[in-house]
Every structure is written in C-alpha cells, then in structure tokens.
Amino acid sequence: MSDERAVELASVTKRFGRTVAVDAVTVKIPGGAYCCLLGPSGCGKTTTLRMIAGHETVSSGDIRIGWEVVTDLPPRRRRTAMMFQNYALFPHLSALENVAFSLKMRGTARAARHARARELLALVRMQDYADRLPGQLSGGQQQRVALARALVTEPSVLLLDEPLSALDPFLRVKMREELKRLQAELGITFIHVTHSQEEALTLSDVIVVMDGGRVQQAGPAQEIFEAPRSAFVARFIGGHNVVAGEIVALADGHAVLRSAAGEFRVAGQAPVGAAAAVAVRSDRVRLAGADGGDGNLRARVANIEYHGSWLRVRLEGEALDDFVVEVADEDFERTPVRIGEAVAAVWAVDDARLLQGA
C-alpha cells in the first residue's frame, strides 16, 4: 500500500511475560478508511491500537504506515494522533490552550498556534467555548476539544480508544455522526476501538473483529453482518442466532443439518457426519403456530420485549442458546404470541448460513 494514510500490520504479536495479548495479527486498513477494532474486553484491541501509536512495544512482527515501517519509531515520528478514553485535558488550560498545547511544544509562535487551534475548534463546533476550562464543559464538549487537540498536528492516522463509552445514549448517537462527518471531511484514516456492535456497524468502512488476541474476521461492515464466518463472529456482531448440530445429508445444493431442536436445510456444503453450526438472522425468522406449517425449529416463547417499531421474542427449547426473533410491531399485532406458548420458528433455506466449525 503506497497511500501515506494506509496502515498495515504484519504478524504483529505482543507478549506480557508468558501471556500473549495479541497473537500474530495481520490486517490491512486502506488509507482514508474508518476502521473499527471490535471485540469483547481483553481481546487485544486496545493493545493493538497502542502498538500502532507507539505507546506499546511490538514483541514481533511489523507495523507499516504508508510506505514506512514504523515498528521501532517513537510516537512523535509516526504521523499518528491518539484520542484517549478519558480525554486527558489539562484542567488549568482553556479549551483553546488545550488544543494549541502540542503546537506550543513544537515551538510554534503564539499567534499561529492560537489561529490553528481556533480553526480546529470551529471544525468540531466548539469555537464559542474557546475560553472555557474543561471543568466548565459537558462530557460531550470535552470530547470535542480532545478531538480538536488530536487533529491539530494534522496526522495521517487518528487513533480513538473507546471515545464514546462515557457518553449518554443520545449524545453517543450525535457524536457518532460528528466523527463520521469529520473523517469524511478530513479524509484521514480513523482507527476506533470499541466493544459496541452498533458503533462499529454505523461508523465503519472496515470492521476487524478480534477475540483471544486474534483477528476472527475483517472486512466491510455489511459483509461482516450478513456473512459471519464463525459462530463467535455471528454471536458477537449481534442480530444472529447460532444453531449447532450434525450434517446428515446433502440435497439440492444444500446441506441438511440435524439439531436437537429440529432438522433443516442450510446454505453451504459440508461432509455428511460433520459437526456444524449455522447462523440465522433474527430479522429473517418468522413465528408460526406449533401445530401448523413446516417449522424449522420447535420451541416455546421465553420472553417478549417491546422496542417500539419491533418486538424481541426470545425462544427456549432443547439445544437452543438464546434464540431471538425480531418481529415488526404490525406483524405482532396481527399474530400475537404469549410467554409460554409453543411456536415454530421458520425461515428461508438461504437465510441459514453454514459457519466454520461447530
């Protein structure tokens, strides 16, 4: 990759003593992309971000930014900037002075650094708060100041460590929009660590799903959601049910999977007798009476949650692990179900995707 904003990790590993926190991670992030590193706590995503920034040493492997291998370079020479989870603003400096601080350390004249800081505050819509101290700002306003401060040095890559986690749900949505707007406007590469599937799906051009220090799947957001490769990715990205069983036959270009809860055809091929798992999107499942139709799975309604325009219906049954059906409110009104009622969960054959491994 020759784009100066592109980032490539080649078999990057980080060990803390005998513990492997990041295990041979290889990933390419195109220049100017918005990338989210997504995974549960302890999966290695923040350690990976810190290695890209140069705040954590690499045990083995290489990191390239643009045309340059930066594995052993100090942070100031990597053309990156990092926005920390706690914002780390100086409490005794105004918003303007916080943004201008790194330029001051570089020896930039006062008038020039303040002019540049005001430009960045305007970019994040904080120009009217330039003279306020951090303690006089809300959490969302502090975040905007921290973002302006990270951008003031004109980095090629901006690294964000769970930047939205401290915000309330309403403000989190607004700041997602702001981050996406800024990234598109500036054209630099954003690498954003999060454990929120919603954040990753709404922000990302590229999602890197991690678990156990390894990359489980990487690709465009739509691809990750619509075609998860493993049971872990299907469960973690959300919106999918995973059913395990055994392949008992091949028919009409499909495999037939038998589980304790039922037998059905799935998209994909696997050897007869092999253990397998399939993913079925929650919004592609419909409910039918247990005594009518050819249900793929037989179950009982365990819980019903109202979410406004849709309802979350959780089913329970033999070998079913948190099987969820998303039902549109108008569909639920036409054919309501009750907790404890026996039902059949039904879907199209091609909506059941064979996963890697059981």
C-alpha positions in Angstrom: 0.0 0.0 0.0 1.5 3.3 -1.0 -1.1 5.7 0.4 0.6 7.6 3.2 -2.6 7.2 5.3 -2.8 3.4 5.0 -2.0 1.1 7.9 -0.7 -2.5 7.7 0.0 -4.9 10.5 2.1 -8.0 9.6 2.0 -10.8 12.1 2.1 -8.3 15.0 2.4 -10.0 18.4 2.5 -8.6 21.9 3.6 -10.7 24.9 3.5 -9.6 28.5 5.8 -12.2 30.1 4.2 -15.6 29.2 0.9 -14.1 28.3 0.2 -13.4 24.6 -2.1 -10.4 24.4 -2.0 -10.0 20.6 -1.3 -13.1 18.6 0.1 -12.7 15.0 -2.4 -10.1 13.9 -2.3 -9.4 10.2 -4.6 -6.7 8.8 -4.6 -4.0 6.1 -6.5 -0.8 6.5 -6.9 1.4 3.4 -5.9 5.0 3.5 -8.8 7.3 4.4 -11.0 4.4 5.8 -12.9 4.4 9.0 -11.9 1.2 10.7 -13.3 -0.2 14.0 -11.4 -2.8 16.1 -14.3 -4.7 17.6 -14.3 -7.3 20.3 -15.0 -8.1 24.0 -12.9 -6.9 26.9 -9.5 -8.5 26.9 -9.5 -9.4 23.2 -6.3 -7.4 22.4 -7.9 -4.5 20.5 -6.6 -1.6 22.8 -3.2 -3.2 22.9 -3.2 -3.3 19.1 -4.1 0.3 19.0 -1.4 1.3 21.4 1.2 -0.6 19.3 0.1 1.3 16.2 0.5 4.6 18.2 3.9 3.5 19.5 2.8 3.6 23.2 3.3 -0.2 23.4 6.3 -2.0 22.0 5.9 -4.8 19.5 7.2 -8.3 20.5 7.4 -9.5 16.9 6.0 -8.5 13.5 5.9 -5.2 11.8 3.6 -2.1 11.5 3.7 0.0 8.4 2.0 3.4 7.9 2.1 4.4 4.3 5.4 3.5 2.8 7.3 3.5 6.1 7.8 0.7 8.6 7.2 2.4 12.0 7.6 -0.6 14.3 10.5 0.9 16.2 9.8 4.6 15.7 8.8 6.8 18.7 5.1 8.0 18.7 6.1 11.6 17.5 7.5 10.2 14.3 4.6 8.0 13.2 2.2 10.7 11.8 -0.5 9.5 14.2 -2.5 11.1 16.9 -4.4 9.4 19.7 -7.6 10.4 21.4 -7.8 8.7 24.8 -10.9 7.4 26.5 -10.7 9.8 29.4 -9.9 12.8 27.1 -6.8 13.8 29.3 -7.4 17.5 29.0 -5.3 19.9 31.2 -7.8 21.2 33.8 -6.0 24.5 34.2 -5.9 25.4 30.5 -8.7 26.8 28.4 -10.1 24.8 25.5 -8.1 27.0 23.1 -4.9 26.4 25.1 -5.5 22.6 25.3 -5.9 22.4 21.6 -2.8 24.6 20.9 -0.6 22.8 23.5 1.2 20.3 21.2 2.0 23.2 18.8 3.4 25.1 21.7 5.7 22.2 22.5 6.9 22.3 18.9 7.8 25.9 19.2 5.0 27.4 17.1 4.5 31.1 17.7 1.6 32.0 19.9 -0.4 33.8 17.3 0.0 31.0 14.8 -0.8 28.2 17.2 -3.9 30.0 18.5 -5.1 30.7 15.0 -4.8 27.0 14.1 -6.4 26.0 17.4 -9.4 28.2 16.6 -9.7 26.6 13.2 -9.9 23.2 14.8 -12.4 24.3 17.4 -14.6 25.6 14.6 -14.3 22.3 12.8 -15.7 20.5 15.9 -18.2 23.3 16.5 -16.6 24.5 19.7 -15.4 28.0 18.7 -17.8 29.7 21.2 -16.3 27.8 24.1 -12.6 28.6 23.4 -12.0 30.4 26.7 -13.7 27.9 29.0 -11.8 25.5 31.2 -12.6 21.7 30.9 -14.5 21.8 34.2 -16.9 24.3 32.7 -17.7 21.9 29.7 -20.0 19.0 29.5 -18.7 15.5 28.7 -19.6 15.8 25.0 -18.0 19.3 24.8 -14.8 18.0 26.4 -14.7 15.2 23.9 -14.9 17.7 21.0 -12.0 19.6 22.5 -10.0 16.4 22.9 -10.8 15.6 19.2 -9.6 19.0 18.1 -6.4 18.7 20.1 -5.7 15.3 18.4 -6.2 16.8 15.0 -4.2 20.0 15.4 -0.9 18.3 14.3 -2.6 17.1 11.0 -2.0 13.4 11.5 -2.3 10.9 8.7 -4.0 8.4 11.1 -6.2 9.2 14.1 -6.4 6.5 16.8 -9.5 6.5 19.1 -9.7 4.4 22.2 -13.4 3.8 23.0 -14.1 7.6 22.6 -17.9 7.3 23.1 -18.1 4.9 26.1 -18.5 7.7 28.7 -21.4 9.5 26.9 -25.1 9.0 27.4 -27.0 7.1 24.6 -28.5 10.3 23.0 -25.1 12.1 22.9 -23.4 9.0 21.7 -25.5 8.9 18.6 -24.8 12.6 17.9 -21.1 12.1 18.4 -21.1 9.1 16.0 -22.5 11.5 13.4 -19.8 14.0 14.2 -17.0 11.5 14.0 -18.2 10.2 10.6 -18.6 13.8 9.3 -15.1 14.8 10.4 -13.5 11.6 9.0 -15.1 12.2 5.6 -14.3 15.8 5.6 -10.6 15.4 6.6 -10.0 12.2 4.5 -7.6 10.8 7.1 -7.6 7.2 8.4 -9.6 6.6 11.7 -8.9 3.5 13.8 -11.5 3.3 16.5 -11.5 0.7 19.3 -15.0 -0.3 20.6 -16.9 -3.2 22.2 -20.2 -1.8 20.7 -21.5 -3.6 17.7 -23.8 -0.7 16.9 -20.9 1.7 16.9 -18.8 -0.5 14.6 -21.7 -1.1 12.2 -22.7 2.5 11.9 -19.3 4.0 11.7 -17.0 1.6 9.8 -15.8 1.2 6.3 -13.8 -1.8 7.7 -14.5 -3.8 10.8 -11.8 -6.0 12.4 -13.4 -8.5 14.8 -11.0 -9.7 17.5 -11.1 -12.4 20.2 -8.3 -14.0 22.2 -5.8 -11.7 20.7 -6.5 -12.8 17.2 -8.4 -11.5 14.2 -11.5 -13.6 13.8 -12.8 -11.8 10.7 -12.1 -8.5 8.9 -14.0 -6.8 6.1 -16.7 -4.2 5.2 -19.4 -3.7 7.8 -22.1 -5.2 5.6 -20.1 -8.3 4.8 -19.3 -8.9 8.5 -23.0 -8.6 9.4 -24.5 -10.5 6.5 -21.9 -13.3 6.2 -20.2 -14.0 9.5 -17.7 -16.8 9.1 -17.7 -18.3 12.6 -20.1 -18.8 15.5 -18.2 -16.3 17.6 -18.5 -13.5 14.9 -22.2 -14.3 14.4 -22.9 -14.1 18.1 -20.8 -11.1 18.8 -21.8 -8.9 15.9 -25.4 -9.4 17.0 -28.6 -10.0 15.2 -27.9 -13.7 14.6 -29.0 -17.0 16.1 -26.5 -19.9 16.1 -27.8 -23.5 16.0 -25.3 -26.4 16.3 -25.9 -29.9 15.0 -24.7 -32.5 12.6 -24.8 -32.7 8.8 -26.9 -35.7 7.9 -27.4 -35.3 4.2 -26.8 -33.2 1.1 -29.8 -32.2 -1.0 -30.4 -29.8 -3.9 -27.1 -28.0 -3.4 -27.7 -27.6 0.3 -26.6 -29.4 3.4 -29.2 -30.8 5.8 -28.4 -30.1 9.5 -30.0 -32.1 12.3 -30.1 -30.4 15.7 -31.8 -31.4 19.0 -34.4 -28.7 18.1 -35.2 -29.8 14.6 -33.8 -30.6 11.1 -33.5 -28.2 8.2 -31.6 -27.4 5.0 -28.8 -24.7 5.1 -26.8 -22.7 2.5 -23.4 -24.2 2.1 -21.7 -27.6 1.8 -20.1 -29.9 4.5 -19.3 -33.6 4.7 -22.1 -35.8 5.9 -21.5 -36.7 9.6 -19.6 -33.5 10.3 -20.4 -31.4 13.3 -21.6 -28.0 12.1 -23.2 -24.7 13.2 -25.4 -22.3 11.2 -26.3 -18.6 11.7 -29.8 -17.3 11.1 -30.5 -13.6 11.2 -33.1 -12.7 13.9 -35.0 -10.4 11.5 -35.3 -13.2 8.9 -37.2 -15.6 11.2 -41.0 -15.6 11.5 -43.2 -17.4 14.0 -45.9 -19.9 13.3 -48.2 -22.0 15.5 -46.6 -25.2 16.6 -49.4 -27.2 15.1 -49.3 -25.5 11.6 -46.8 -25.3 8.8 -43.4 -26.9 8.4 -41.4 -25.2 11.2 -37.7 -25.4 11.1 -37.4 -25.4 14.9 -40.0 -26.1 17.6 -39.7 -24.0 20.8 -41.6 -22.1 23.4 -41.7 -18.3 23.9 -39.5 -17.5 26.9 -39.7 -13.6 26.9 -41.1 -10.7 24.9 -39.6 -7.2 24.9 -41.2 -4.2 23.2 -38.8 -2.0 21.3 -41.2 0.4 19.6 -41.3 -0.5 16.0 -40.4 -4.1 16.7 -40.6 -6.7 19.4 -37.8 -9.0 20.6 -39.2 -12.5 21.2 -36.8 -14.9 22.9 -37.4 -18.7 22.4 -36.3 -21.6 24.5 -36.1 -25.2 23.7 -33.7 -28.2 23.6 -30.2 -27.1 22.5 -31.4 -23.6 21.7 -29.0 -21.0 23.1 -30.7 -17.5 23.3 -32.6 -17.8 20.1 -34.2 -14.5 19.2 -36.8 -13.4 16.7 -37.3 -9.8 15.8 -41.0 -9.2 14.9 -42.3 -6.0 13.4 -44.9 -4.4 15.6 -47.6 -4.6 12.9 -46.9 -8.4 12.4 -47.1 -9.0 16.1 -50.4 -7.2 16.3 -51.8 -9.5 13.5 -50.4 -12.7 15.1 -49.5 -12.2 18.7 -47.8 -14.8 20.8 -47.7 -15.2 24.6 -44.9 -16.2 27.0 -45.0 -20.0 27.4 -46.8 -20.6 24.1 -45.5 -23.3 21.8 -44.4 -22.0 18.4 -42.4 -22.9 15.3 -39.5 -20.7 14.1 -39.5 -20.6 10.3 -37.1 -19.1 7.7 -36.0 -19.4 4.1 -33.4 -22.0 3.3 -30.8 -19.5 2.1 -31.2 -17.5 5.3 -29.4 -20.2 7.3 -25.7 -19.9 6.6 -23.2 -22.6 7.4 -20.4 -21.4 9.7 -16.8 -22.5 10.0 -16.5 -25.2 12.7 -19.2 -26.2 15.2 
